[in-house]
Amino acid sequence: MAAGLTPGKAFTASLRRELRHWRSDRWELALVTVLPLLLMALMMWLFSGSVLRQVPIAVVDLDRSPISRGLARALDDSPGVRVATEPASLQQAQAQLRALDVFAIVLMPRDLSRHALRAEPAPLYAFYNATYMATGQSAGRDIADAVSAYNAQLLKGQIGLQVGPAKLRGAPVTVQATVLYNPARSYELFLLPLILPAMLSLLAALAAGAAFGREQRDGLLGNWLQQRPWAAMAGKLFPYVALFSLYGVLGVMYLAYVRGDGVAGSLWLILLAQPLFYLASCSFALLFIAVTRDTCSGLSAVGLTIGTALAFSGATFPVIEAPLFTRVWNTLLPLTAYVQVQMQQMFMGAPWQLSLRPLAILLLMSLLVGGLGAALLLRMARQPQVRA
């Protein structure tokens, strides 16, 4: 890159240089084109089922009454669960649970119907396997819904005829729970908005880190940066940020308008978050390459940070009252801020002002982390080159 170039020309020259490299290296080209699209299509297909259906459960009926048999039929008719087995004892049902033949057990104790017809408390016990948390909790919710619906039917019918309408009493305190923002309890709309940006940000950071590491490995840092280093680094980053931002937009459009009910808040804020998010992710890759001065070590650091972001983002497992390290790590990850913007605007319809803070965090990460990484890379370029 010749000396005396204006920043604009240096940016363009660096951009063209990176695009020429893509044309000459099919593997790197596939990393930023074919692989992201294939992985996105795979994730979309895997979660297209949307909601868990027909989770197998075991029903242990010790009462053997018309009411208990009606409850069993109500459970089997529920779309979320399926009565797979009816073992004779709780011990047999537990053995099936350990063998993963079923994921929940419903125990109907003796005298269930006698207590119910006397309008006395008639507990029914449900046990679910929390080792498989999503499956077990889904089965537990559907069991509770099916029993609640059957209970209302039973209260108006047989129990009312048995004890008389005047003696029917409802519970003094009841809970009316309303599901907000994901009423269908769709695992697709819960997991894909997290998996797609987490996966794309990892690929973007790896590709950008490999691009900077390549210059250092080949001893070309000084020649490439020359008189306009900041513009040259921006030109190298631009195609990665632009391309993965486009993938991010495609993912948002798919979730919002193909699988969902549209964007509840501001689509423009979600679109603005895309380049900021991928720029912040690539900035971490630049910093790691500059600090380690080794491509393999730098990419390993990318995997340990950007690659683990989903688990520490606070969207799957809460970080409230978590250890200090977990809370700090959560704050430092770009995915945490991006997920806040996406959830607030795509599903919750939050006021746009609430999303300015996470957007500002992404911008600040890009400036601080990217600026520090660029300064260290420039310092390395001015020293005698050592091939990595």
C-alpha positions in Angstrom: 0.0 0.0 0.0 1.7 3.1 -1.2 2.6 6.0 1.1 0.6 9.2 0.8 -2.8 7.6 0.3 -5.8 9.4 1.7 -7.7 7.5 4.4 -10.5 6.8 2.0 -8.1 5.3 -0.6 -6.2 3.3 2.0 -9.5 1.9 3.2 -10.6 0.9 -0.3 -7.2 -0.5 -1.1 -7.2 -2.7 2.0 -10.8 -3.8 1.3 -9.9 -4.8 -2.2 -6.8 -6.6 -1.0 -9.0 -8.7 1.4 -11.5 -9.5 -1.4 -8.7 -10.6 -3.7 -7.5 -13.0 -0.9 -11.0 -14.5 -0.6 -11.0 -15.2 -4.4 -7.6 -16.9 -4.1 -8.4 -18.9 -0.9 -11.5 -21.0 -1.3 -11.4 -22.3 2.3 -11.5 -18.8 3.8 -14.2 -17.8 1.3 -16.3 -20.8 2.4 -15.8 -19.8 6.0 -17.5 -16.5 5.5 -20.1 -17.5 2.9 -21.1 -21.2 2.6 -20.5 -22.3 6.3 -22.6 -19.6 8.0 -25.5 -20.1 5.6 -25.4 -23.9 6.0 -25.3 -23.6 9.8 -28.2 -21.2 9.8 -30.2 -23.5 7.6 -29.4 -26.4 9.8 -30.4 -24.6 13.0 -33.7 -23.4 11.4 -34.5 -26.9 10.3 -33.6 -28.4 13.7 -35.9 -26.1 15.6 -38.7 -25.9 13.0 -40.8 -28.2 15.3 -41.2 -25.1 17.5 -43.0 -26.6 20.5 -42.4 -29.9 22.3 -45.2 -32.4 21.6 -46.1 -35.9 22.8 -43.5 -36.1 25.6 -43.8 -39.7 27.0 -45.0 -40.0 30.5 -45.9 -42.9 32.9 -49.2 -43.0 34.8 -49.4 -45.0 38.0 -53.1 -45.5 38.7 -53.6 -46.9 42.2 -57.2 -45.7 42.5 -58.6 -47.6 39.5 -61.8 -45.6 39.5 -63.7 -43.8 36.7 -62.3 -40.5 37.8 -58.7 -41.8 37.7 -59.3 -43.4 34.3 -60.8 -40.1 33.1 -57.7 -38.2 34.3 -55.5 -40.7 32.4 -57.5 -40.1 29.2 -57.3 -36.3 29.7 -53.5 -36.5 30.0 -53.2 -38.7 26.9 -55.4 -36.2 25.0 -53.1 -33.3 25.9 -51.0 -32.3 22.9 -47.9 -31.8 25.0 -47.7 -35.3 26.7 -48.5 -38.9 25.8 -49.2 -41.7 28.3 -46.6 -44.1 27.1 -46.9 -46.6 29.9 -49.2 -47.5 32.9 -47.0 -49.4 35.3 -48.5 -51.1 38.3 -46.2 -49.4 40.9 -44.2 -46.2 41.4 -41.0 -48.3 41.6 -41.6 -49.6 38.0 -42.3 -46.1 36.8 -39.1 -44.9 38.3 -37.2 -47.6 36.6 -38.7 -46.4 33.3 -37.7 -42.9 34.1 -34.1 -43.9 34.7 -34.1 -45.7 31.4 -35.4 -42.5 29.7 -38.4 -44.4 28.4 -40.5 -41.6 30.0 -39.7 -38.1 31.3 -42.4 -37.7 33.9 -44.5 -39.8 36.2 -48.1 -39.1 37.3 -49.1 -41.0 40.5 -52.8 -41.3 41.3 -53.1 -42.5 44.9 -55.7 -44.8 46.4 -58.9 -43.1 47.5 -58.4 -40.3 45.0 -61.9 -40.4 43.7 -63.5 -40.9 47.2 -61.8 -37.7 48.4 -62.7 -35.8 45.2 -66.4 -36.8 45.4 -66.6 -35.6 49.0 -65.1 -32.3 47.9 -62.0 -33.0 50.1 -58.4 -32.4 49.0 -57.4 -35.1 46.5 -53.8 -34.6 45.7 -52.3 -36.1 42.5 -48.5 -36.3 42.3 -46.4 -35.4 39.3 -42.6 -36.1 39.1 -40.5 -35.0 36.2 -36.9 -35.5 35.3 -35.1 -32.1 35.8 -31.9 -33.6 34.4 -33.5 -32.9 31.0 -34.8 -29.6 32.2 -36.6 -28.3 29.1 -38.3 -31.6 28.4 -39.2 -32.3 32.0 -40.5 -28.8 32.7 -42.6 -28.9 29.5 -44.1 -32.2 30.6 -44.8 -30.8 34.1 -46.6 -27.8 32.7 -48.8 -29.8 30.4 -49.6 -32.3 33.1 -50.8 -29.4 35.3 -52.8 -27.9 32.5 -54.5 -31.2 31.7 -55.3 -31.9 35.3 -56.6 -28.4 35.9 -59.0 -28.6 32.9 -60.3 -32.0 34.0 -60.7 -30.7 37.5 -62.9 -27.9 36.4 -65.0 -30.3 34.4 -65.3 -32.7 37.3 -66.2 -29.9 39.7 -69.2 -28.8 37.6 -70.3 -32.4 36.9 -69.9 -35.3 39.2 -68.9 -33.5 42.4 -71.7 -31.0 42.0 -74.2 -33.7 41.7 -72.8 -35.7 44.6 -72.5 -33.0 47.2 -74.9 -30.4 45.8 -74.0 -27.1 44.1 -74.4 -25.2 47.5 -71.5 -27.1 49.0 -69.1 -26.5 46.2 -66.3 -24.2 47.2 -63.4 -22.9 45.1 -60.0 -22.3 46.5 -59.9 -18.9 48.4 -56.6 -17.9 46.7 -55.9 -18.8 43.1 -53.2 -17.9 40.6 -53.9 -16.6 37.2 -50.7 -16.9 35.2 -50.4 -15.2 31.8 -47.5 -16.0 29.5 -46.0 -12.8 28.0 -44.2 -12.4 24.7 -44.0 -16.1 23.8 -47.5 -17.4 24.5 -47.0 -20.6 22.5 -43.9 -21.4 24.6 -42.1 -22.0 21.4 -38.6 -23.3 21.8 -37.8 -22.1 18.3 -38.6 -18.5 19.3 -36.7 -18.9 22.5 -33.5 -20.6 21.3 -33.0 -19.6 17.7 -32.7 -15.8 18.5 -29.9 -16.8 20.9 -28.2 -19.5 18.8 -28.0 -17.7 15.5 -26.2 -14.5 16.7 -24.0 -16.6 19.0 -23.0 -18.9 16.2 -22.5 -16.1 13.6 -20.5 -13.9 16.0 -18.1 -16.8 16.7 -17.6 -17.4 12.9 -17.1 -13.7 12.3 -14.5 -13.4 15.1 -12.7 -16.5 13.9 -12.6 -15.3 10.3 -11.5 -11.7 11.2 -8.9 -13.1 13.7 -7.5 -15.4 11.0 -7.3 -12.4 8.6 -5.2 -10.3 11.0 -3.2 -13.3 12.0 -2.4 -14.0 8.4 -0.7 -10.6 8.0 1.4 -11.2 11.1 2.2 -14.8 10.1 3.4 -13.8 6.6 5.4 -10.8 7.9 3.3 -8.3 5.9 2.1 -6.1 8.7 4.5 -3.2 8.1 4.0 -3.3 4.3 0.2 -3.6 4.6 -0.4 -0.8 7.2 2.3 1.7 6.1 1.1 5.4 6.4 -2.7 4.8 7.0 -2.8 2.0 9.5 -6.2 2.8 11.0 -7.9 3.1 7.6 -6.2 -0.1 6.5 -7.4 -2.1 9.5 -10.9 -0.7 9.0 -10.9 -1.8 5.4 -9.9 -5.3 6.4 -12.6 -5.5 9.0 -15.4 -4.1 6.8 -16.2 -7.1 4.7 -16.5 -9.4 7.7 -18.7 -7.0 9.6 -20.9 -6.2 6.6 -21.3 -9.8 5.5 -22.2 -11.2 9.0 -24.5 -8.2 9.6 -26.3 -9.3 6.5 -26.6 -12.8 7.8 -27.9 -11.4 11.1 -30.5 -9.4 9.4 -31.6 -12.5 7.4 -31.9 -14.4 10.7 -34.0 -11.6 12.3 -36.3 -11.4 9.3 -36.8 -15.2 9.3 -37.7 -15.3 13.0 -39.9 -12.2 12.9 -41.8 -12.5 9.7 -41.6 -16.2 8.7 -41.8 -18.0 12.0 -43.1 -15.2 14.3 -45.6 -12.4 14.4 -43.4 -9.6 13.3 -41.3 -7.1 15.3 -43.1 -5.8 18.4 -40.8 -2.8 18.8 -38.4 -1.0 16.5 -37.0 -2.9 13.6 -34.5 -0.1 12.9 -32.8 -0.5 16.3 -32.4 -4.3 15.7 -30.8 -3.5 12.3 -28.6 -0.9 13.9 -27.5 -3.5 16.5 -26.2 -5.9 13.8 -23.0 -4.0 12.7 -22.3 -2.9 16.2 -22.5 -6.4 17.5 -20.3 -8.0 14.8 -17.8 -5.1 15.0 -17.5 -5.7 18.7 -17.0 -9.4 18.2 -14.3 -8.9 15.6 -12.7 -6.3 17.8 -12.1 -8.9 20.4 -10.5 -11.1 17.8 -8.2 -8.3 16.8 -7.2 -7.7 20.4 -6.4 -11.4 21.0 -4.3 -11.6 17.9 -2.4 -8.5 18.8 -1.8 -9.6 22.4 -0.8 -13.2 21.8 1.1 -12.4 18.5 0.2 -15.9 17.4 -2.7 -16.9 15.2 -3.5 -20.2 16.9 -3.4 -18.7 20.4 -5.5 -15.8 19.4 -8.1 -17.9 17.8 -8.1 -20.2 20.9 -8.9 -17.1 23.0 -11.7 -16.2 20.6 -13.2 -19.7 21.2 -12.9 -19.3 25.0 -14.7 -15.9 25.0 -17.0 -15.5 22.0 -17.6 -19.2 21.8 -18.9 -19.4 25.4 -21.0 -16.3 25.2 -24.3 -18.0 25.0 -23.9 -19.8 28.3 -22.9 -16.5 30.1 -25.4 -14.2 28.3 -28.0 -14.5 31.0 -30.6 -15.6 28.5 -30.4 -19.3 29.1 -29.1 -19.4 32.7 -29.6 -16.4 35.0 -26.7 -14.5 36.3 -28.6 -12.9 39.2 -26.7 -13.5 42.4 -24.1 -15.5 40.4 -20.4 -15.5 41.5 -18.6 -12.2 40.7 -16.6 -13.7 37.9 -19.8 -14.8 36.1 -21.4 -11.4 36.4 -18.3 -9.6 35.2 -17.8 -12.1 32.3 -21.5 -11.6 31.4 -21.0 -7.8 31.2 -17.9 -8.1 29.0 -19.5 -10.2 26.3 -21.0 -8.5 23.2 -23.7 -11.1 23.0 -25.2 -10.0 26.3 -25.8 -6.4 25.1 -27.0 -7.6 21.7 -29.5 -10.1 23.1 -31.0 -7.3 25.3 -31.7 -5.2 22.2 -33.1 -8.1 20.2 -35.4 -9.3 22.9 -36.6 -5.9 23.9 -37.5 -4.8 20.3 -38.4 -8.1 18.6 -40.7 -9.6 21.2 -41.4 -7.2 24.1 -42.1 -4.0 22.3 -40.0 -2.0 24.7 -39.6 1.8 24.3 -36.7 2.5 22.0 -35.0 4.5 24.8 -34.4 1.4 26.8 -32.3 -0.1 24.0 -30.0 2.8 23.8 -27.9 1.6 26.7 -27.0 -1.8 25.3 -26.4 -0.2 21.9 -24.0 2.2 23.5 -22.2 -0.7 25.3 -21.6 -2.4 21.9 -20.3 0.9 20.5 -18.0 1.4 23.5 -16.7 -2.2 23.3 -15.9 -1.7 19.6 -14.0 1.6 20.3 -12.1 0.5 23.4 -11.3 -3.1 22.5 -10.9 -2.5 18.8 -8.8 0.6 19.5 -6.5 -1.2 21.9 -6.1 -4.1 19.6 -5.3 -1.8 16.7 -2.8 0.1 18.7 -1.0 -3.1 19.8 -1.0 -4.4 16.2 0.4 -1.1 14.9 3.1 -1.3 17.6 3.9 -4.9 16.5 4.1 -3.7 12.8 6.8 -1.2 13.7 8.9 -3.8 15.3 11.0 -6.4 13.5 8.6 -9.1 12.2 8.7 -12.5 13.6 6.7 -15.1 11.7 4.1 -17.0 13.8 
